[in-house]
Amino acid sequence: MNLLKRAVPRVVAIVFLGLPVGAYFVGAWEAVTGVGTLLLAIVALFADPVRRYFRPPDIEIGLKSESGELTWVLVGQDQVTGEPKRRPARYYHLSVRNNGSIVHNAAVYLTKIERQGAAEQWVDTKAGEVPLRWRLSEIYPLWREIGVSAVDADLCALIKEKWLELTPVVAPNNFPRDEPPQPGHENDPPGRFRRAVKLRVTVQVKASDGESIPYVFEIHWSGGWRDGSSEILQEMKILPKKPAA
């Protein structure tokens, strides 16, 4: 097929323009198409860097809903009947939007966790840097592209009459937890709290070709639960703070 495409202009030029003129026309035509192909290759090679220069990534992180998303979760089995035990829960999501050029291999990282201690002072727990799960993480890879369409990441979950827990992909052993642990719950995983707590977390999107500024959110939990989207705000609040410098 490619041979036929190249032969047709040659035959047409020679038949209608004569051999010398036709040969000149064919040479000029091949030169033009060659330059065009080269220009297309150059555009394809440098289009993305040029686009990033004039429109760099501009990633924002915000709280999707102050009352979270109401759902039901499995919390164990009934010791008598063996039936699954479910509880109402609220998942709190971070909404990530990119107003600039698309970024690749991106994840939302929990870069810092502080806990309010005595005299209402914030104490750095030295938790390290771990990625958060994407909403519906079962169908999305850990590292993904982020463009103009907002994507959501899980920050934490509040389970009725149970606990509050952070929801990273993996919770390191040095994540904060109840201190001291409640009797009978000494083996609770890191990042789970059964009594009132105030946390301040710093999150940041990091990708192979860009990153956001750090964003800070305070999590205030009274230790209780109330049904209703407005009522739960009396027990649980997540407060966006000024982005970290």
C-alpha positions as CSV (number, residue, x, y, z in Angstrom):
1,M,0.0,0.0,0.0
2,N,2.8,2.4,0.9
3,L,4.6,1.6,-2.4
4,L,1.4,2.3,-4.3
5,K,0.9,5.7,-2.6
6,R,4.5,6.7,-3.6
7,A,4.1,5.4,-7.2
8,V,0.9,7.3,-8.0
9,P,2.3,10.8,-7.9
10,R,5.3,9.7,-10.0
11,V,3.1,8.3,-12.8
12,V,0.7,11.2,-12.8
13,A,3.6,13.8,-13.0
14,I,5.4,12.0,-15.8
15,V,2.2,11.4,-17.9
16,F,0.9,15.0,-17.6
17,L,4.1,17.0,-17.3
18,G,6.6,15.0,-19.2
19,L,9.7,13.1,-18.0
20,P,12.1,16.0,-17.0
21,V,9.4,18.3,-15.5
22,G,7.6,15.3,-13.9
23,A,10.8,14.1,-12.3
24,Y,11.4,17.5,-10.9
25,F,7.8,17.7,-9.5
26,V,8.2,14.2,-7.9
27,G,11.4,15.3,-6.2
28,A,9.8,18.4,-4.9
29,W,6.8,16.5,-3.7
30,E,8.9,14.0,-1.8
31,A,10.9,16.8,-0.3
32,V,7.7,18.5,0.9
33,T,6.3,15.3,2.4
34,G,9.6,14.5,4.0
35,V,9.7,17.9,5.7
36,G,6.1,17.6,6.7
37,T,6.8,14.2,8.3
38,L,9.8,15.6,10.1
39,L,7.8,18.6,11.4
40,L,5.1,16.2,12.7
41,A,7.7,14.2,14.5
42,I,9.2,17.3,16.1
43,V,5.7,18.5,17.2
44,A,5.0,15.1,18.7
45,L,8.3,15.1,20.6
46,F,8.1,18.6,22.0
47,A,4.4,19.2,22.3
48,D,4.1,18.0,25.9
49,P,7.1,20.0,27.2
50,V,5.9,23.1,25.5
51,R,2.4,22.7,26.8
52,R,3.8,22.2,30.3
53,Y,5.9,25.4,30.0
54,F,2.9,27.5,29.0
55,R,0.4,25.6,31.2
56,P,2.2,23.9,34.1
57,P,0.3,21.5,36.4
58,D,-1.9,23.3,38.9
59,I,-3.1,20.7,41.4
60,E,-5.5,21.5,44.2
61,I,-6.7,19.3,47.1
62,G,-10.0,20.0,48.9
63,L,-12.4,18.2,51.2
64,K,-15.2,16.7,49.1
65,S,-17.9,16.8,51.8
66,E,-17.8,18.1,55.3
67,S,-20.2,15.3,56.5
68,G,-18.6,12.5,54.5
69,E,-20.2,9.8,52.5
70,L,-22.7,7.5,54.4
71,T,-22.4,3.8,53.8
72,W,-22.4,0.5,55.7
73,V,-19.3,-1.6,56.5
74,L,-18.6,-5.1,57.9
75,V,-17.2,-5.0,61.4
76,G,-17.2,-8.7,62.3
77,Q,-19.6,-11.6,63.0
78,D,-22.2,-12.1,65.7
79,Q,-20.8,-14.5,68.2
80,V,-24.1,-16.3,68.7
81,T,-25.6,-16.5,65.2
82,G,-22.4,-16.1,63.1
83,E,-24.2,-13.6,60.9
84,P,-22.1,-10.6,59.6
85,K,-22.3,-7.5,61.7
86,R,-22.6,-4.2,59.9
87,R,-22.4,-0.7,61.1
88,P,-23.2,2.7,59.5
89,A,-20.0,4.5,58.5
90,R,-19.0,7.8,57.0
91,Y,-16.0,8.0,54.6
92,Y,-14.3,11.3,54.2
93,H,-12.8,12.0,50.8
94,L,-10.3,14.4,49.5
95,S,-11.1,15.8,46.0
96,V,-8.0,16.3,43.8
97,R,-8.3,18.5,40.7
98,N,-5.6,19.6,38.2
99,N,-6.2,22.9,36.4
100,G,-3.1,22.6,34.3
101,S,-1.3,20.0,32.2
102,I,-2.0,16.4,33.0
103,V,0.4,14.6,35.4
104,H,1.3,11.0,35.3
105,N,2.0,8.3,38.0
106,A,0.4,10.5,40.6
107,A,-0.7,9.6,44.2
108,V,-1.9,11.5,47.2
109,Y,0.7,11.1,50.1
110,L,0.1,11.6,53.8
111,T,3.3,13.3,54.6
112,K,2.8,14.4,58.2
113,I,0.5,13.6,61.1
114,E,0.3,15.7,64.3
115,R,-1.7,14.9,67.3
116,Q,-3.0,17.5,69.8
117,G,-1.6,16.7,73.2
118,A,-1.4,18.5,76.6
119,A,-2.0,22.2,76.6
120,E,-3.5,21.9,73.1
121,Q,-0.1,21.7,71.6
122,W,0.5,19.8,68.3
123,V,3.0,17.0,68.5
124,D,4.5,15.5,65.4
125,T,4.1,11.7,65.4
126,K,6.9,11.1,62.9
127,A,4.6,8.8,60.9
128,G,6.6,9.1,57.6
129,E,5.2,9.4,54.1
130,V,2.5,6.9,52.8
131,P,0.0,7.1,49.9
132,L,-3.7,7.3,50.5
133,R,-6.1,4.9,48.8
134,W,-8.1,6.2,45.9
135,R,-11.8,6.1,46.2
136,L,-12.9,2.7,44.6
137,S,-9.3,1.7,44.9
138,E,-10.2,-1.8,43.8
139,I,-10.5,-0.6,40.2
140,Y,-7.9,2.1,40.1
141,P,-4.1,1.7,40.2
142,L,-2.1,3.3,43.0
143,W,-0.4,5.7,40.6
144,R,-2.7,7.3,38.0
145,E,-3.1,10.2,35.7
146,I,-4.7,13.4,37.0
147,G,-6.2,15.9,34.6
148,V,-9.1,18.4,34.7
149,S,-11.6,15.8,36.0
150,A,-11.5,15.6,39.8
151,V,-10.6,12.3,41.4
152,D,-11.1,11.4,45.1
153,A,-8.9,9.8,47.7
154,D,-9.9,8.3,51.0
155,L,-8.7,10.3,54.1
156,C,-10.4,8.6,57.0
157,A,-13.5,6.7,58.0
158,L,-15.8,7.0,61.1
159,I,-17.7,3.8,62.1
160,K,-20.8,4.2,64.3
161,E,-20.1,3.1,67.9
162,K,-16.7,1.7,66.9
163,W,-13.8,3.9,65.8
164,L,-12.2,6.6,63.7
165,E,-9.4,5.4,61.5
166,L,-7.1,6.9,58.9
167,T,-7.2,5.1,55.5
168,P,-3.7,4.9,53.9
169,V,-2.7,2.1,51.6
170,V,-0.6,0.8,54.5
171,A,-0.5,2.1,58.1
172,P,3.1,1.9,59.5
173,N,3.5,0.7,63.0
174,N,4.5,4.2,64.1
175,F,1.2,5.7,63.1
176,P,-0.6,7.3,66.1
177,R,-3.3,5.3,67.9
178,D,-5.1,5.4,71.3
179,E,-2.7,6.0,74.1
180,P,-3.1,3.9,76.2
181,P,-5.3,1.5,74.2
182,Q,-8.7,0.6,75.6
183,P,-8.9,-2.7,77.5
184,G,-9.5,-5.6,75.1
185,H,-8.3,-3.5,72.0
186,E,-4.6,-3.6,72.5
187,N,-4.2,-5.2,69.1
188,D,-6.0,-2.4,67.2
189,P,-4.1,-1.5,64.0
190,P,-2.1,1.7,63.8
191,G,-4.2,4.8,62.9
192,R,-7.4,3.6,64.7
193,F,-8.9,5.6,67.6
194,R,-11.8,4.6,69.9
195,R,-11.8,7.8,72.0
196,A,-11.9,11.5,71.2
197,V,-8.9,12.7,69.3
198,K,-7.7,15.8,67.3
199,L,-5.3,15.2,64.4
200,R,-3.6,17.5,62.0
201,V,-2.6,15.9,58.7
202,T,-0.6,17.2,55.8
203,V,-1.2,15.7,52.3
204,Q,0.5,16.3,49.0
205,V,0.0,15.0,45.4
206,K,3.3,13.8,44.0
207,A,3.7,12.6,40.4
208,S,6.5,11.8,38.0
209,D,6.1,15.2,36.3
210,G,4.7,17.5,38.9
211,E,3.4,17.9,42.4
212,S,1.0,20.0,44.5
213,I,1.8,22.2,47.4
214,P,1.2,20.6,50.8
215,Y,-2.4,20.9,52.1
216,V,-3.3,20.7,55.8
217,F,-6.5,19.4,57.4
218,E,-7.5,19.2,61.0
219,I,-9.7,16.2,62.1
220,H,-11.7,16.8,65.3
221,W,-13.7,13.8,66.7
222,S,-15.6,14.0,69.9
223,G,-15.7,10.2,70.3
224,G,-19.4,10.0,69.4
225,W,-21.8,9.6,66.5
226,R,-25.1,11.1,65.4
227,D,-27.4,10.1,62.6
228,G,-27.9,12.8,59.9
229,S,-25.6,14.8,57.7
230,S,-26.0,18.0,59.7
231,E,-26.1,16.2,63.1
232,I,-22.8,14.4,62.6
233,L,-21.0,17.8,62.4
234,Q,-21.5,18.1,66.1
235,E,-19.3,15.0,66.6
236,M,-16.9,15.0,63.7
237,K,-15.4,17.9,61.8
238,I,-12.6,18.1,59.2
239,L,-11.3,21.6,58.9
240,P,-9.2,22.7,55.8
241,K,-6.4,24.9,57.0
242,K,-4.1,27.3,55.1
243,P,-1.8,25.3,52.7
244,A,1.5,24.6,54.3
245,A,4.4,26.8,53.2
